[in-house]
Structures are given as structure tokens and as C-alpha cells.
Amino acid sequence: MSRFYQLSFMLLLFLLLVMPAAAREPRRFSADGFVLDSLNRPIFIADVPELTLIRCDNPDCTTQTDIQLAGIALSNARQTTRLALTRLEHPVLVYPTEDKLIHLLVCNDPLCETFNSTIVDGLLPPHSFSLPLLALDSVDYPVMSYFDSQAPGIKLVYCGDKLCQARRVTLISQGVVTAMTMMLDNRDNPIIAFRDAANALNLLACDSLLCEAPMLRVLDNTRSVGDFFSIIVNEQNIPFVAYRDSTDNALYLAACDTSACKNPVSVSIATPTTLINPPLLTLSPLGLPMLFFAEENALNVVLCNDALCTEPSMTALGLEIATDSSIAQSYDEDGNDVLLFADAENRLTLLRCNDGRCTSPQISQLNP
């Protein structure tokens, strides 16, 4: 009988520790300023001068706990700080400071009562960095990338431990980069989409976590790619990139055929009159590309019918978003999207999709 209780206890422990992590599998995605914990409670960066985490006490965030990280002052913290959660739901943040240093902050507990901070780069003469991108690999080691204008090129930082005290910094691509985004595939390999000096869209696919032999593909050099683009990788490690043609303002989807994207195909998926916010590319629960974007402040969702998005369907969500607001995104336990953005009145807004098409989203106005 004692053996039975022992096995039951081990099964319960597995469910408590492993299943919440499985629900948050998109932790490999490039971090922004917003995540959900295993109970669907939002955690996000406050837009205040001192770096502050807002940890909601319930999924609708009717009450919340403010976590001030004393002594860290940042301007535009929500836009410049990347936030991720470990499997134990400890926050991990990366941010640049005015003196051109990249800092990694790792909380030692869910409420970040104590934390460790590491200067990841900038110990040499000051560099001019793009905003650092962050993802956590399958053992919660941070992976970061950014553009170093002094090199010039894209640098990849692989941390050999959770605090990044041991790390490897590698220049994986040379040349001027004017915008970029990153995520990890399900083998922990970095995938980076970037715009070069000629305004062409490129994909950098790493064949290992250390990216010792990166493969560079041109996704689109026939259009003038704008500032706005977003990347996603499906469960077969096939990348998709949504981007804007800055000449005709149309939104395009570049769909890859393999993880190395040997034969990318670009298709037009929407032609908004005015696109003023970065679009957000995600995957529906069926694994198909799904795009949120704002046309003249009106929030819309485009759902692809297949991987090449041959017959996209668009739905207006009946919401307005602030002109200068980005869309932060996470997933609930069912794989449905949860978005955080500022509405037309600059109220922080939480949108929960209740199905794969986001047909009847649930809206909550947050207090901060």
C-alpha cells in the first residue's frame, strides 16, 4: 500500500511541475513585456520610470501585485524590456541601459523578492545596440540576440547557465541590420528574421543552439520591407514571417517549405489602408498562420486556411488600439491567444480569444 501512495505522490508531483510548463510551451518564442503564468494570470512590465513588474492575482487582473525592482530606472520600460518565465515561473528580464550595457535580470522566486543581475555585453568600449531579444531554451538558459553597430552585425549570446555567468557571444551575421526579431525552434535553435540595409527581408536559420553554421536565406528582396514584421515557427520547425511592403502598405506572409527555408513563398494576406502598428503573427490551435493587425486603429485578425495562406479570411474584432501601442501576446492553456495592448483611450487592455478564430474575444480593462 505504501508503494501505491508513493507512486501516486510521484504522479501528482509530475502533474504539478511538468504540466504547467507544457501549457507554456511557447516560452521559446521571442519575449516581449507580457507573459501568462500556468494559472493564466498576466504578468507584465509597468510603464513607469522604475522597473516594475505587475503580477495579476487572477486571470482578469481585477487585483494585482506591484513588484518594484529597486534601483533600476528605465525610460519606456514596457517597450525596451523583454520578459520571460522559467518553468518554475521565475521572471527573467533583459534590458539595455543608457550607458549601452545589456543587463540580464533573473528572479530567484515568482515574486522576485530577490534577483541576480548580469551585464551580458558592453564590458568593452560602449557599443550602440538594437533592443536585445530574449528567449529561454528547454533548460531555461537565456538566449539573446541584438544588432551591434560597431561590428557591424547580429550577435547571438548563448548562456551556459541560468544566470548567464558563463556565456558565448558570437557574431553570426555581418552587415547592417535595421530591424530584427528572433525565436527558438523546438530543438532550441535560434531563428532570426531581419531587414538589411537594402530593405530586403532575410532569414537566419541556425543548425544548433550555438549557431556555428548559420544558413542565410533571402525571403523577399523585390519589395521595400518596412519596419513591421513578425516571426513564428510551427511544430515542424518551419518558419513563417509576416511583414509589410512599405511602398503599397500591404501585409505579406513568407512561408517556408523546410526549417532551412530553401524555397520561401510570399503571398499578400491583407491590404490595409493605413498600417500604423506592428502586426503580430501567431499560430492558430490548428498550427496555421494567424495575424493580428490594426488598420486605422481598428484591430483585425487574419486566419490562414493553409500553410501558404492561399485564401485568408479577415475578421474585425470591433476594438481600437492606440496609435503608438504594440501588441504583446501569450497563450492560455488551450493554445488560444491572449493579447495585451493600449486601446484608443490609452487604457491597458487584455484580450482573450475563446477559440482558434478569436470570434468572441473576452475584453478586460486593467487598472495600471
C-alpha positions as CSV (number, residue, x, y, z in Angstrom):
1,M,0.0,0.0,0.0
2,S,2.8,2.4,0.8
3,R,4.2,1.7,-2.7
4,F,0.8,2.8,-4.2
5,Y,0.9,6.1,-2.2
6,Q,4.5,6.7,-3.2
7,L,3.6,6.2,-6.9
8,S,0.5,8.4,-6.5
9,F,2.6,11.2,-4.9
10,M,5.2,11.0,-7.7
11,L,2.4,11.3,-10.4
12,L,0.9,14.3,-8.6
13,L,4.3,15.9,-8.4
14,F,4.8,15.3,-12.1
15,L,1.4,16.9,-12.9
16,L,2.2,19.9,-10.8
17,L,5.7,20.5,-12.1
18,V,5.6,19.4,-15.7
19,M,2.1,20.1,-17.0
20,P,2.2,23.9,-16.3
21,A,5.4,24.0,-18.2
22,A,3.8,22.1,-21.1
23,A,1.0,24.6,-21.1
24,R,3.5,27.4,-21.6
25,E,5.5,25.7,-24.4
26,P,5.5,29.0,-26.4
27,R,8.2,30.1,-23.9
28,R,10.6,29.5,-26.7
29,F,9.0,32.5,-28.5
30,S,10.8,35.8,-28.6
31,A,9.9,37.5,-25.3
32,D,8.2,40.9,-25.0
33,G,6.8,42.7,-22.0
34,F,4.0,40.3,-21.2
35,V,3.6,36.6,-20.2
36,L,0.9,34.3,-18.6
37,D,1.7,32.0,-15.7
38,S,0.4,28.4,-15.5
39,L,-2.9,29.7,-14.0
40,N,-3.4,32.2,-16.8
41,R,-2.6,35.2,-14.7
42,P,-0.9,38.0,-16.6
43,I,2.5,39.3,-15.7
44,F,3.8,42.4,-17.5
45,I,6.1,45.4,-17.3
46,A,4.7,48.6,-15.9
47,D,5.2,51.8,-17.9
48,V,6.8,53.7,-15.0
49,P,10.3,55.2,-14.6
50,E,11.4,52.5,-12.1
51,L,11.5,49.0,-13.5
52,T,8.3,47.3,-12.1
53,L,6.6,44.0,-12.7
54,I,2.8,43.9,-12.4
55,R,1.7,40.4,-11.3
56,C,-2.1,39.9,-11.6
57,D,-3.8,38.0,-8.8
58,N,-6.3,36.4,-11.1
59,P,-6.7,35.9,-14.9
60,D,-8.9,39.0,-15.3
61,C,-6.4,41.1,-13.3
62,T,-9.0,42.7,-11.2
63,T,-6.3,43.0,-8.5
64,Q,-2.6,42.9,-8.9
65,T,0.7,43.0,-7.0
66,D,3.3,45.6,-8.0
67,I,6.9,44.3,-7.8
68,Q,9.4,47.2,-7.9
69,L,12.9,46.3,-8.8
70,A,14.7,48.9,-6.6
71,G,17.4,51.0,-8.1
72,I,16.7,50.2,-11.8
73,A,15.4,53.2,-13.7
74,L,14.4,52.9,-17.3
75,S,12.7,55.1,-19.9
76,N,9.9,53.3,-21.9
77,A,10.4,50.2,-19.8
78,R,7.5,48.3,-21.4
79,Q,8.8,48.9,-24.9
80,T,12.5,48.2,-24.1
81,T,12.4,45.3,-21.6
82,R,11.9,41.7,-22.6
83,L,10.2,39.4,-20.1
84,A,10.1,35.6,-19.9
85,L,9.2,32.9,-17.3
86,T,11.1,29.8,-16.3
87,R,9.4,26.5,-15.7
88,L,9.3,27.4,-12.0
89,E,7.7,30.7,-13.1
90,H,10.6,32.9,-12.1
91,P,10.7,36.1,-14.2
92,V,13.7,36.7,-16.5
93,L,14.3,40.1,-17.9
94,V,16.7,41.7,-20.3
95,Y,17.0,45.4,-21.0
96,P,19.5,48.0,-22.3
97,T,20.7,50.9,-20.2
98,E,21.6,54.4,-21.3
99,D,25.3,53.6,-21.0
100,K,24.9,51.0,-23.8
101,L,25.0,48.0,-21.5
102,I,22.8,44.9,-21.8
103,H,21.6,43.6,-18.5
104,L,20.1,40.2,-17.7
105,L,18.0,40.1,-14.5
106,V,16.9,36.6,-13.2
107,C,14.5,36.5,-10.3
108,N,15.1,33.8,-7.6
109,D,11.4,33.3,-6.9
110,P,8.0,34.0,-8.6
111,L,7.5,37.3,-6.7
112,C,11.1,38.4,-7.5
113,E,11.8,39.2,-3.8
114,T,15.5,38.6,-4.7
115,F,17.2,38.6,-8.0
116,N,20.6,38.3,-9.7
117,S,21.8,40.7,-12.4
118,T,24.5,40.1,-15.0
119,I,26.0,42.5,-17.6
120,V,25.8,40.4,-20.7
121,D,27.7,42.8,-23.1
122,G,29.2,46.2,-23.0
123,L,32.2,45.5,-20.8
124,L,34.4,46.6,-23.7
125,P,34.2,50.2,-25.1
126,P,30.5,51.2,-25.4
127,H,28.6,49.9,-28.4
128,S,25.3,51.1,-29.9
129,F,22.9,48.2,-29.7
130,S,19.5,47.4,-31.0
131,L,17.0,46.3,-28.4
132,P,18.1,42.9,-27.2
133,L,15.8,39.9,-28.0
134,L,15.3,37.2,-25.4
135,A,14.1,33.6,-25.4
136,L,14.6,30.7,-22.9
137,D,15.8,27.3,-24.1
138,S,14.4,24.0,-22.9
139,V,16.5,24.1,-19.7
140,D,15.7,27.7,-19.0
141,Y,19.1,29.1,-20.2
142,P,18.7,32.5,-21.7
143,V,19.4,33.1,-25.4
144,M,19.7,36.7,-26.6
145,S,20.4,38.4,-29.9
146,Y,20.9,42.0,-31.0
147,F,22.5,44.2,-33.7
148,D,25.9,45.6,-32.8
149,S,26.6,48.6,-35.0
150,Q,30.3,48.5,-34.2
151,A,30.8,45.0,-35.7
152,P,28.5,45.6,-37.6
153,G,26.3,42.5,-37.5
154,I,24.0,40.3,-35.5
155,K,25.3,38.9,-32.2
156,L,24.0,35.8,-30.5
157,V,24.5,35.3,-26.8
158,Y,24.1,31.7,-25.5
159,C,24.2,31.4,-21.7
160,G,25.8,28.3,-20.3
161,D,23.8,28.7,-17.1
162,K,20.6,30.3,-15.9
163,L,22.3,33.5,-14.7
164,C,24.5,33.7,-17.8
165,Q,27.7,34.0,-15.8
166,A,29.2,31.6,-18.4
167,R,28.3,32.7,-21.9
168,R,29.3,32.6,-25.5
169,V,28.9,35.8,-27.6
170,T,29.2,35.1,-31.4
171,L,28.9,37.3,-34.4
172,I,26.6,35.2,-36.6
173,S,25.9,37.6,-39.5
174,Q,27.8,40.6,-40.8
175,G,26.4,43.8,-42.3
176,V,24.0,46.5,-41.3
177,V,20.6,45.4,-39.8
178,T,17.8,47.9,-39.5
179,A,15.2,45.7,-37.7
180,M,15.1,42.1,-36.4
181,T,13.2,39.5,-34.4
182,M,14.0,36.1,-33.1
183,M,12.6,32.9,-31.6
184,L,13.8,29.4,-30.9
185,D,12.6,26.3,-32.7
186,N,11.6,23.2,-30.7
187,R,15.3,22.0,-30.9
188,D,16.4,25.2,-29.2
189,N,17.9,26.5,-32.5
190,P,17.7,30.3,-33.0
191,I,15.7,31.5,-36.0
192,I,16.2,35.2,-36.8
193,A,14.3,37.4,-39.3
194,F,15.9,40.7,-40.2
195,R,15.8,43.6,-42.6
196,D,19.2,44.6,-44.1
197,A,20.5,48.0,-45.4
198,A,18.8,47.4,-48.8
199,N,15.4,46.9,-47.1
200,A,15.3,43.2,-48.0
201,L,13.8,40.6,-45.7
202,N,16.2,37.8,-44.7
203,L,16.1,34.7,-42.5
204,L,19.0,33.4,-40.5
205,A,18.4,29.7,-39.5
206,C,20.8,28.2,-37.0
207,D,21.5,24.4,-37.2
208,S,22.5,24.3,-33.5
209,L,22.0,26.4,-30.3
210,L,25.4,27.9,-30.7
211,C,24.7,28.7,-34.4
212,E,28.1,27.5,-35.6
213,A,26.9,27.2,-39.2
214,P,24.0,29.6,-39.8
215,M,22.1,29.4,-43.1
216,L,21.1,32.8,-44.6
217,R,18.1,33.0,-46.9
218,V,16.6,35.9,-48.7
219,L,12.8,35.9,-48.1
220,D,11.9,38.9,-50.2
221,N,14.2,41.4,-52.0
222,T,11.6,42.5,-54.5
223,R,9.8,44.9,-52.1
224,S,10.8,47.6,-49.8
225,V,10.2,45.8,-46.5
226,G,9.0,48.2,-43.7
227,D,9.7,48.3,-40.0
228,F,6.9,46.0,-39.2
229,F,7.4,42.2,-39.3
230,S,6.8,39.2,-37.0
231,I,8.1,35.6,-37.0
232,I,6.6,32.3,-35.9
233,V,7.8,28.7,-36.1
234,N,5.4,25.7,-36.2
235,E,5.9,22.3,-34.5
236,Q,7.7,21.0,-37.6
237,N,10.2,23.9,-37.2
238,I,9.0,25.6,-40.3
239,P,9.3,29.4,-40.1
240,F,6.7,32.0,-41.2
241,V,7.3,35.7,-41.3
242,A,4.7,38.4,-41.7
243,Y,5.9,41.8,-43.0
244,R,4.8,45.0,-44.6
245,D,5.6,46.4,-48.0
246,S,6.3,50.0,-47.1
247,T,5.5,51.1,-50.7
248,D,2.0,49.8,-51.1
249,N,1.4,49.2,-47.3
250,A,0.2,45.6,-48.0
251,L,0.8,42.8,-45.5
252,Y,2.7,39.7,-46.8
253,L,3.4,36.3,-45.4
254,A,6.6,34.5,-46.3
255,A,6.0,30.8,-45.8
256,C,9.0,28.4,-45.7
257,D,9.0,24.8,-47.0
258,T,11.6,23.5,-44.6
259,S,13.3,24.6,-41.4
260,A,16.2,26.0,-43.5
261,C,13.6,27.8,-45.8
262,K,15.1,26.6,-49.1
263,N,12.1,27.7,-51.2
264,P,10.2,30.5,-49.5
265,V,6.9,31.7,-50.9
266,S,5.5,35.2,-50.3
267,V,1.8,35.9,-50.6
268,S,-0.3,39.0,-49.9
269,I,-2.7,38.4,-47.0
270,A,-4.2,41.9,-46.3
271,T,-4.1,45.3,-47.9
272,P,-4.9,47.8,-45.1
273,T,-5.4,51.4,-46.0
274,T,-3.2,52.6,-43.1
275,L,-1.0,50.4,-41.0
276,I,0.4,52.2,-38.0
277,N,1.1,49.4,-35.5
278,P,3.4,46.4,-35.8
279,P,1.4,43.2,-36.8
280,L,1.6,40.1,-34.7
281,L,2.0,36.7,-36.3
282,T,1.0,33.7,-34.3
283,L,-0.4,30.2,-34.9
284,S,-3.9,29.0,-34.6
285,P,-4.6,25.9,-32.4
286,L,-4.5,24.0,-35.8
287,G,-1.0,25.2,-36.4
288,L,-1.9,27.6,-39.2
289,P,-0.6,31.2,-39.5
290,M,-2.8,33.8,-37.8
291,L,-2.2,37.5,-37.9
292,F,-3.4,40.4,-35.7
293,F,-3.0,43.9,-37.1
294,A,-4.6,47.4,-36.8
295,E,-6.0,49.3,-39.7
296,E,-6.5,52.9,-38.9
297,N,-6.6,51.9,-35.2
298,A,-9.2,49.1,-35.8
299,L,-7.9,45.7,-34.6
300,N,-8.4,42.8,-37.0
301,V,-7.4,39.1,-37.2
302,V,-6.5,37.2,-40.4
303,L,-6.7,33.4,-40.3
304,C,-5.0,31.4,-43.0
305,N,-6.8,28.4,-44.4
306,D,-3.5,26.5,-45.1
307,A,0.3,26.9,-44.6
308,L,0.6,29.1,-47.7
309,C,-2.4,31.2,-46.8
310,T,-4.0,30.9,-50.2
311,E,-7.4,32.0,-49.1
312,P,-7.0,34.2,-45.9
313,S,-10.1,35.3,-44.1
314,M,-10.2,38.6,-42.1
315,T,-12.4,39.4,-39.1
316,A,-12.8,42.8,-37.5
317,L,-12.6,42.5,-33.7
318,G,-14.5,45.7,-33.0
319,L,-11.7,47.2,-30.9
320,E,-9.5,50.2,-31.4
321,I,-5.8,50.3,-30.4
322,A,-3.7,53.3,-29.6
323,T,-1.6,54.6,-32.5
324,D,1.8,54.0,-30.7
325,S,0.8,50.8,-29.0
326,S,2.4,47.4,-29.8
327,I,0.6,44.2,-29.4
328,A,2.1,41.8,-26.8
329,Q,1.0,38.2,-26.9
330,S,0.9,35.0,-24.9
331,Y,-1.2,31.7,-24.9
332,D,-3.6,30.2,-22.5
333,E,-3.7,26.5,-21.6
334,D,-5.9,25.7,-24.6
335,G,-3.4,27.3,-27.0
336,N,-5.7,30.4,-27.6
337,D,-4.1,33.8,-28.0
338,V,-4.1,36.4,-25.2
339,L,-3.2,39.9,-26.2
340,L,-2.1,43.0,-24.2
341,F,-2.3,46.5,-25.8
342,A,-3.3,50.1,-25.1
343,D,-6.8,50.9,-26.5
344,A,-7.7,54.2,-28.3
345,E,-8.1,55.9,-24.9
346,N,-4.7,54.5,-23.7
347,R,-6.3,52.1,-21.3
348,L,-4.3,48.9,-20.9
349,T,-6.4,46.2,-22.4
350,L,-6.4,42.4,-22.1
351,L,-8.0,40.4,-24.9
352,R,-8.6,36.7,-24.6
353,C,-9.5,34.6,-27.6
354,N,-12.0,32.0,-26.7
355,D,-11.5,29.9,-29.8
356,G,-9.0,29.4,-32.6
357,R,-10.6,32.1,-34.8
358,C,-10.9,34.6,-32.0
359,T,-14.6,35.1,-32.9
360,S,-15.8,36.2,-29.5
361,P,-12.9,37.7,-27.6
362,Q,-13.2,38.5,-23.9
363,I,-12.1,42.0,-23.0
364,S,-10.8,43.3,-19.7
365,Q,-9.5,46.8,-18.9
366,L,-6.5,46.7,-16.5
367,N,-6.0,49.1,-13.7
368,P,-2.3,50.1,-14.0
